Amino acid sequence: MTTSGTSHYPAKNWLTTVYTVYGDTFTSACDIAPVSAAAFDPDGGRLLFGYQRLYADDLASGQTTLLQSPALAGEDVLSYIALNPQSEQIALATFDRDIYFSQDDGRTWEQIVEEGSGVS
């Protein structure tokens, strides 16, 4: 049985480990830490995660890839990742209340909210 998941550090609200369990073996999926946001693809084939940059872990191969990410201001970090199960749309939210939107699986990004207010 194979299971993938994350471990959490509640004092900072960060994910600290992205892992895969193969039967009785706990294996770190990557050496990238800390992780402040994570989301599984709707098909369960990969895990998107990040702190100030966005990564994808292919759960079948175990390969982690740095994805194109929006440039975050200062010390801002990702707080939430959402994936549309019916398209290539991805939304990222940050702790500074910025929201970025991609129509093409993260190849390009548009900032749609800045510090909690819509961007025109």
C-alpha positions in Angstrom: 0.0 0.0 0.0 1.3 3.5 -0.9 0.2 6.6 0.9 1.4 10.2 0.5 0.9 13.1 2.8 2.4 15.9 4.8 3.4 16.6 8.4 2.6 19.9 10.1 4.3 22.3 12.4 1.3 24.1 14.1 3.3 26.8 15.9 4.2 28.4 12.6 1.3 26.9 10.6 3.9 25.3 8.2 4.1 21.9 6.7 7.5 20.5 7.5 7.7 17.3 5.5 6.2 16.0 2.3 6.3 12.2 2.5 5.4 8.9 0.9 4.8 5.7 2.8 5.4 2.4 1.0 4.0 -0.3 3.2 6.0 0.2 6.5 8.6 2.6 5.1 8.3 6.4 5.6 10.2 8.2 2.9 10.7 12.0 2.6 9.5 13.0 -0.8 11.8 16.0 -1.0 14.4 18.0 0.9 12.5 21.3 0.5 11.5 22.8 3.8 9.6 24.6 5.2 6.4 24.1 3.2 3.6 26.5 4.0 0.9 25.2 1.6 0.1 21.9 -0.3 -2.6 20.4 -2.4 -3.0 17.1 -4.2 -3.9 17.1 -7.9 -7.6 16.0 -8.3 -6.4 12.8 -10.0 -4.0 12.1 -7.1 -0.9 11.9 -9.4 1.1 14.8 -7.9 1.3 17.0 -4.9 1.8 20.7 -5.4 3.5 22.5 -2.5 5.6 25.4 -1.6 6.8 28.2 0.7 7.9 31.1 -1.5 8.1 29.0 -4.7 5.9 26.3 -6.1 6.9 22.7 -6.6 5.3 19.6 -7.9 6.1 16.1 -6.7 5.2 13.3 -9.1 3.9 10.6 -6.7 4.6 7.8 -9.1 8.2 8.6 -9.9 9.1 10.6 -6.8 10.5 13.4 -8.9 10.2 16.9 -7.6 10.1 19.8 -10.0 10.3 23.5 -9.5 7.4 25.1 -11.3 7.0 28.6 -12.7 5.8 30.7 -9.7 4.7 34.3 -9.2 7.2 36.5 -7.6 6.1 37.0 -4.0 6.8 40.3 -2.2 9.3 40.5 0.6 8.9 37.7 3.2 5.4 36.7 2.0 4.7 33.0 1.7 2.1 30.7 0.2 -0.9 30.0 2.4 -3.2 28.1 0.1 -3.1 26.2 -3.2 -6.3 25.3 -5.1 -6.6 23.2 -8.3 -9.6 23.1 -10.6 -10.5 19.4 -11.1 -11.9 20.1 -14.6 -9.2 22.3 -16.1 -5.6 23.4 -15.8 -6.5 26.3 -13.5 -4.5 26.9 -10.3 -5.0 29.6 -7.6 -2.4 30.5 -5.0 -3.1 32.7 -1.9 -0.5 34.2 0.4 -0.4 35.3 4.0 -0.2 38.9 2.8 -3.7 38.3 1.2 -2.5 38.3 -2.4 -4.1 35.9 -4.8 -2.5 34.7 -8.1 -4.4 32.8 -10.8 -3.1 30.5 -13.6 -5.2 29.3 -16.5 -2.4 27.0 -17.9 -1.2 24.7 -15.1 1.2 27.3 -13.7 3.1 28.3 -16.8 1.8 31.9 -16.5 0.3 33.8 -13.6 -1.9 36.8 -13.1 -2.2 38.6 -9.7 -6.0 39.1 -9.1 -5.9 40.3 -5.5 -3.3 42.5 -3.8 -3.4 42.8 0.0 -7.0 41.8 0.1 -8.3 44.1 -2.7 -9.0 43.2 -6.3 -6.5 44.3 -8.9 -7.9 46.1 -11.9 
